[in-house]
Amino acid sequence: MISFEASDRLVAAAEEWGEARLEDRDEALETKVEQALLEVEHLVAGANEVDFEVDGRTVHLEPTDALATFLERQAAAKGLDESDVLALHVDLFARVFLEDEERPSNAPPT
């Protein structure tokens, strides 16, 4: 089991997600955590499910063997803890599936 604290960026994305879908904060945070963890697990291990829980802002993940090995290698290479490496990867995907409010002027019509 690997645990980490949800970043302010992830919490803010969850709040935005929840406001747009009329979900409460805890439910929205769980949804955003699941989306981000799925992105990481899928990229590393091809997984389509994650085994996790959220307790306040603490996320607990039972990683696949492939993800655990990946995190272990990255942590050793960078001198970090595996939970810190996972938190960084999850934070990269914090805003996945959120709509940007402003589209670039040269974007094609939707």
Biotite code that builds the C-alpha atoms (Angstrom):
import biotite.structure as struc

atoms = struc.array([
    struc.Atom([0.000, 0.000, 0.000], chain_id="A", res_id=1, res_name="MET", atom_name="CA", element="C"),
    struc.Atom([1.295, 3.451, -0.921], chain_id="A", res_id=2, res_name="ILE", atom_name="CA", element="C"),
    struc.Atom([-0.179, 6.562, 0.681], chain_id="A", res_id=3, res_name="SER", atom_name="CA", element="C"),
    struc.Atom([0.177, 10.249, -0.130], chain_id="A", res_id=4, res_name="PHE", atom_name="CA", element="C"),
    struc.Atom([-1.538, 13.541, 0.548], chain_id="A", res_id=5, res_name="GLU", atom_name="CA", element="C"),
    struc.Atom([-3.667, 15.045, -2.221], chain_id="A", res_id=6, res_name="ALA", atom_name="CA", element="C"),
    struc.Atom([-2.091, 18.272, -3.464], chain_id="A", res_id=7, res_name="SER", atom_name="CA", element="C"),
    struc.Atom([-3.836, 21.627, -3.398], chain_id="A", res_id=8, res_name="ASP", atom_name="CA", element="C"),
    struc.Atom([-3.993, 21.399, -7.200], chain_id="A", res_id=9, res_name="ARG", atom_name="CA", element="C"),
    struc.Atom([-5.808, 18.055, -7.034], chain_id="A", res_id=10, res_name="LEU", atom_name="CA", element="C"),
    struc.Atom([-8.218, 19.308, -4.365], chain_id="A", res_id=11, res_name="VAL", atom_name="CA", element="C"),
    struc.Atom([-8.957, 22.452, -6.399], chain_id="A", res_id=12, res_name="ALA", atom_name="CA", element="C"),
    struc.Atom([-9.634, 20.331, -9.486], chain_id="A", res_id=13, res_name="ALA", atom_name="CA", element="C"),
    struc.Atom([-11.960, 18.134, -7.432], chain_id="A", res_id=14, res_name="ALA", atom_name="CA", element="C"),
    struc.Atom([-13.820, 21.184, -6.165], chain_id="A", res_id=15, res_name="GLU", atom_name="CA", element="C"),
    struc.Atom([-14.237, 22.430, -9.738], chain_id="A", res_id=16, res_name="GLU", atom_name="CA", element="C"),
    struc.Atom([-15.411, 18.965, -10.814], chain_id="A", res_id=17, res_name="TRP", atom_name="CA", element="C"),
    struc.Atom([-17.885, 18.801, -7.944], chain_id="A", res_id=18, res_name="GLY", atom_name="CA", element="C"),
    struc.Atom([-19.302, 22.268, -8.560], chain_id="A", res_id=19, res_name="GLU", atom_name="CA", element="C"),
    struc.Atom([-19.933, 21.474, -12.212], chain_id="A", res_id=20, res_name="ALA", atom_name="CA", element="C"),
    struc.Atom([-21.684, 18.198, -11.327], chain_id="A", res_id=21, res_name="ARG", atom_name="CA", element="C"),
    struc.Atom([-23.339, 19.159, -8.035], chain_id="A", res_id=22, res_name="LEU", atom_name="CA", element="C"),
    struc.Atom([-21.294, 16.581, -6.125], chain_id="A", res_id=23, res_name="GLU", atom_name="CA", element="C"),
    struc.Atom([-20.138, 17.093, -2.571], chain_id="A", res_id=24, res_name="ASP", atom_name="CA", element="C"),
    struc.Atom([-16.442, 17.728, -1.947], chain_id="A", res_id=25, res_name="ARG", atom_name="CA", element="C"),
    struc.Atom([-15.558, 14.233, -0.714], chain_id="A", res_id=26, res_name="ASP", atom_name="CA", element="C"),
    struc.Atom([-17.313, 12.504, -3.607], chain_id="A", res_id=27, res_name="GLU", atom_name="CA", element="C"),
    struc.Atom([-15.682, 14.841, -6.129], chain_id="A", res_id=28, res_name="ALA", atom_name="CA", element="C"),
    struc.Atom([-12.221, 14.304, -4.603], chain_id="A", res_id=29, res_name="LEU", atom_name="CA", element="C"),
    struc.Atom([-12.666, 10.554, -4.803], chain_id="A", res_id=30, res_name="GLU", atom_name="CA", element="C"),
    struc.Atom([-13.699, 10.846, -8.460], chain_id="A", res_id=31, res_name="THR", atom_name="CA", element="C"),
    struc.Atom([-10.709, 13.037, -9.386], chain_id="A", res_id=32, res_name="LYS", atom_name="CA", element="C"),
    struc.Atom([-8.299, 10.781, -7.467], chain_id="A", res_id=33, res_name="VAL", atom_name="CA", element="C"),
    struc.Atom([-9.683, 7.741, -9.265], chain_id="A", res_id=34, res_name="GLU", atom_name="CA", element="C"),
    struc.Atom([-9.343, 9.427, -12.671], chain_id="A", res_id=35, res_name="GLN", atom_name="CA", element="C"),
    struc.Atom([-5.743, 10.450, -12.001], chain_id="A", res_id=36, res_name="ALA", atom_name="CA", element="C"),
    struc.Atom([-4.754, 7.061, -10.567], chain_id="A", res_id=37, res_name="LEU", atom_name="CA", element="C"),
    struc.Atom([-6.359, 5.295, -13.531], chain_id="A", res_id=38, res_name="LEU", atom_name="CA", element="C"),
    struc.Atom([-4.348, 7.432, -15.928], chain_id="A", res_id=39, res_name="GLU", atom_name="CA", element="C"),
    struc.Atom([-1.098, 6.555, -14.139], chain_id="A", res_id=40, res_name="VAL", atom_name="CA", element="C"),
    struc.Atom([-1.910, 2.840, -13.775], chain_id="A", res_id=41, res_name="GLU", atom_name="CA", element="C"),
    struc.Atom([-3.067, 2.591, -17.375], chain_id="A", res_id=42, res_name="HIS", atom_name="CA", element="C"),
    struc.Atom([0.056, 4.240, -18.760], chain_id="A", res_id=43, res_name="LEU", atom_name="CA", element="C"),
    struc.Atom([2.407, 2.091, -16.676], chain_id="A", res_id=44, res_name="VAL", atom_name="CA", element="C"),
    struc.Atom([0.576, -1.228, -16.430], chain_id="A", res_id=45, res_name="ALA", atom_name="CA", element="C"),
    struc.Atom([-2.298, -1.089, -18.898], chain_id="A", res_id=46, res_name="GLY", atom_name="CA", element="C"),
    struc.Atom([-4.686, -1.428, -15.937], chain_id="A", res_id=47, res_name="ALA", atom_name="CA", element="C"),
    struc.Atom([-8.312, -0.342, -16.205], chain_id="A", res_id=48, res_name="ASN", atom_name="CA", element="C"),
    struc.Atom([-9.114, -0.502, -12.489], chain_id="A", res_id=49, res_name="GLU", atom_name="CA", element="C"),
    struc.Atom([-7.493, 0.817, -9.334], chain_id="A", res_id=50, res_name="VAL", atom_name="CA", element="C"),
    struc.Atom([-7.729, -0.327, -5.728], chain_id="A", res_id=51, res_name="ASP", atom_name="CA", element="C"),
    struc.Atom([-7.675, 2.817, -3.588], chain_id="A", res_id=52, res_name="PHE", atom_name="CA", element="C"),
    struc.Atom([-9.411, 4.765, -0.868], chain_id="A", res_id=53, res_name="GLU", atom_name="CA", element="C"),
    struc.Atom([-9.457, 8.394, 0.181], chain_id="A", res_id=54, res_name="VAL", atom_name="CA", element="C"),
    struc.Atom([-9.436, 9.355, 3.842], chain_id="A", res_id=55, res_name="ASP", atom_name="CA", element="C"),
    struc.Atom([-9.756, 13.134, 4.095], chain_id="A", res_id=56, res_name="GLY", atom_name="CA", element="C"),
    struc.Atom([-6.899, 14.267, 1.851], chain_id="A", res_id=57, res_name="ARG", atom_name="CA", element="C"),
    struc.Atom([-4.883, 11.066, 2.292], chain_id="A", res_id=58, res_name="THR", atom_name="CA", element="C"),
    struc.Atom([-4.955, 8.681, -0.656], chain_id="A", res_id=59, res_name="VAL", atom_name="CA", element="C"),
    struc.Atom([-4.147, 4.990, -0.159], chain_id="A", res_id=60, res_name="HIS", atom_name="CA", element="C"),
    struc.Atom([-3.393, 2.933, -3.276], chain_id="A", res_id=61, res_name="LEU", atom_name="CA", element="C"),
    struc.Atom([-2.699, -0.751, -3.697], chain_id="A", res_id=62, res_name="GLU", atom_name="CA", element="C"),
    struc.Atom([-0.619, -0.455, -6.891], chain_id="A", res_id=63, res_name="PRO", atom_name="CA", element="C"),
    struc.Atom([-0.299, -3.135, -9.507], chain_id="A", res_id=64, res_name="THR", atom_name="CA", element="C"),
    struc.Atom([3.033, -4.961, -9.465], chain_id="A", res_id=65, res_name="ASP", atom_name="CA", element="C"),
    struc.Atom([4.085, -3.068, -12.588], chain_id="A", res_id=66, res_name="ALA", atom_name="CA", element="C"),
    struc.Atom([3.334, 0.317, -11.041], chain_id="A", res_id=67, res_name="LEU", atom_name="CA", element="C"),
    struc.Atom([5.027, -0.627, -7.762], chain_id="A", res_id=68, res_name="ALA", atom_name="CA", element="C"),
    struc.Atom([8.182, -1.596, -9.672], chain_id="A", res_id=69, res_name="THR", atom_name="CA", element="C"),
    struc.Atom([8.038, 1.571, -11.773], chain_id="A", res_id=70, res_name="PHE", atom_name="CA", element="C"),
    struc.Atom([7.675, 3.785, -8.693], chain_id="A", res_id=71, res_name="LEU", atom_name="CA", element="C"),
    struc.Atom([10.462, 1.935, -6.899], chain_id="A", res_id=72, res_name="GLU", atom_name="CA", element="C"),
    struc.Atom([12.854, 2.497, -9.823], chain_id="A", res_id=73, res_name="ARG", atom_name="CA", element="C"),
    struc.Atom([11.960, 6.171, -10.177], chain_id="A", res_id=74, res_name="GLN", atom_name="CA", element="C"),
    struc.Atom([12.219, 6.758, -6.438], chain_id="A", res_id=75, res_name="ALA", atom_name="CA", element="C"),
    struc.Atom([15.658, 5.138, -6.278], chain_id="A", res_id=76, res_name="ALA", atom_name="CA", element="C"),
    struc.Atom([16.892, 7.086, -9.306], chain_id="A", res_id=77, res_name="ALA", atom_name="CA", element="C"),
    struc.Atom([15.766, 10.437, -7.885], chain_id="A", res_id=78, res_name="LYS", atom_name="CA", element="C"),
    struc.Atom([16.381, 9.840, -4.190], chain_id="A", res_id=79, res_name="GLY", atom_name="CA", element="C"),
    struc.Atom([12.689, 10.226, -3.339], chain_id="A", res_id=80, res_name="LEU", atom_name="CA", element="C"),
    struc.Atom([10.124, 8.169, -1.524], chain_id="A", res_id=81, res_name="ASP", atom_name="CA", element="C"),
    struc.Atom([7.802, 6.076, -3.716], chain_id="A", res_id=82, res_name="GLU", atom_name="CA", element="C"),
    struc.Atom([4.775, 7.883, -2.294], chain_id="A", res_id=83, res_name="SER", atom_name="CA", element="C"),
    struc.Atom([6.259, 11.235, -3.360], chain_id="A", res_id=84, res_name="ASP", atom_name="CA", element="C"),
    struc.Atom([6.846, 9.941, -6.892], chain_id="A", res_id=85, res_name="VAL", atom_name="CA", element="C"),
    struc.Atom([3.258, 8.677, -7.087], chain_id="A", res_id=86, res_name="LEU", atom_name="CA", element="C"),
    struc.Atom([1.929, 11.990, -5.769], chain_id="A", res_id=87, res_name="ALA", atom_name="CA", element="C"),
    struc.Atom([3.839, 13.848, -8.496], chain_id="A", res_id=88, res_name="LEU", atom_name="CA", element="C"),
    struc.Atom([2.411, 11.609, -11.222], chain_id="A", res_id=89, res_name="HIS", atom_name="CA", element="C"),
    struc.Atom([-1.120, 11.913, -9.856], chain_id="A", res_id=90, res_name="VAL", atom_name="CA", element="C"),
    struc.Atom([-0.768, 15.679, -9.680], chain_id="A", res_id=91, res_name="ASP", atom_name="CA", element="C"),
    struc.Atom([0.077, 15.761, -13.388], chain_id="A", res_id=92, res_name="LEU", atom_name="CA", element="C"),
    struc.Atom([-3.346, 14.278, -14.112], chain_id="A", res_id=93, res_name="PHE", atom_name="CA", element="C"),
    struc.Atom([-5.284, 16.334, -11.555], chain_id="A", res_id=94, res_name="ALA", atom_name="CA", element="C"),
    struc.Atom([-7.118, 18.323, -14.199], chain_id="A", res_id=95, res_name="ARG", atom_name="CA", element="C"),
    struc.Atom([-7.848, 15.448, -16.563], chain_id="A", res_id=96, res_name="VAL", atom_name="CA", element="C"),
    struc.Atom([-11.440, 15.515, -17.858], chain_id="A", res_id=97, res_name="PHE", atom_name="CA", element="C"),
    struc.Atom([-12.018, 19.106, -16.733], chain_id="A", res_id=98, res_name="LEU", atom_name="CA", element="C"),
    struc.Atom([-13.187, 21.505, -19.380], chain_id="A", res_id=99, res_name="GLU", atom_name="CA", element="C"),
    struc.Atom([-11.084, 24.582, -19.961], chain_id="A", res_id=100, res_name="ASP", atom_name="CA", element="C"),
    struc.Atom([-13.184, 27.699, -19.712], chain_id="A", res_id=101, res_name="GLU", atom_name="CA", element="C"),
    struc.Atom([-11.359, 29.545, -22.458], chain_id="A", res_id=102, res_name="GLU", atom_name="CA", element="C"),
    struc.Atom([-10.592, 27.987, -25.807], chain_id="A", res_id=103, res_name="ARG", atom_name="CA", element="C"),
    struc.Atom([-7.694, 29.319, -27.831], chain_id="A", res_id=104, res_name="PRO", atom_name="CA", element="C"),
    struc.Atom([-8.784, 31.759, -30.543], chain_id="A", res_id=105, res_name="SER", atom_name="CA", element="C"),
    struc.Atom([-7.444, 29.439, -33.252], chain_id="A", res_id=106, res_name="ASN", atom_name="CA", element="C"),
    struc.Atom([-9.250, 26.325, -31.893], chain_id="A", res_id=107, res_name="ALA", atom_name="CA", element="C"),
    struc.Atom([-11.713, 24.644, -34.257], chain_id="A", res_id=108, res_name="PRO", atom_name="CA", element="C"),
    struc.Atom([-15.398, 24.957, -33.391], chain_id="A", res_id=109, res_name="PRO", atom_name="CA", element="C"),
    struc.Atom([-16.872, 22.357, -31.069], chain_id="A", res_id=110, res_name="THR", atom_name="CA", element="C"),
])
